[in-house]
Amino acid sequence: MILILQPNKRSAMTTLAQDTFQRPDQSLWGTASDGQKWGADANTLSNFSIKQQTGQIIGSGTNPTSYTAVLGPNATDMQIQLSSSLSSFGGNTLGAVNRWTDRNDFYKAYLTGTNLVIQKKVRGSITNLKSIAFAARPGTSYTLLFRVVGTTLSASAWPTGSTPPASWMLSTADSSLSSGSSGLLVYLASGITANVSSFQAVQP
């Protein structure tokens, strides 16, 4: 069991996946602190590494390219808490994925630098479900909380270390995807860096 922040209350939840990134520098992300191995791109693309006890992803494409890391078992209901920063926004994005089954099917909550967005991708087709203005600064760590329970999708974001919002910043409903894995997904142009300091997925 793990105690994790969520709007309006703190409660004990069952941990599905967790990584503190507290391990020596290495190429790829390897094995998380909970003993599970990272999947998707995290253990196949050289863009991923561990540097100074942080999970690092560096973009290498001319245009922003997607990089995905998933951790833990499939589940129906999940809450993801991710703390990370981007060296630049402006087309680069930082997000958590829920009910991820492959590159064409997942829910995502992400920061664009100007907005917090909840999005779905189903059979390769992308739909923005809901968004709210949220100014994110390059080089500043933000904590993103993304929860999917039944057909309800909720998300909040705040500067890491500050007080979380008292209630969900975004909430919407969708029934397209019923289960999947937890993880993170970033869009990065060449030379843009994402630094991830913590990742947790719990079952409410």
Secondary structure, 3 states (H helix, E strand, C coil): CEEEEECCEEEEEEEEEEECCCCCCEECCCECCCCCECEEHHHCCCCEEECCCCEEEECCCCCCEEEEEEEEEEECCEEEEEEEEECCCCCCEEEEEEEEEECCEEEEEEECCCEEEEEEEECCEEEEEEEEECCCCCCCCEEEEEEEECCEEEEEEEECCCCCCCCCCEEEECCCCCCEEEEEEEEECCCCEEEEEEEEEEEC
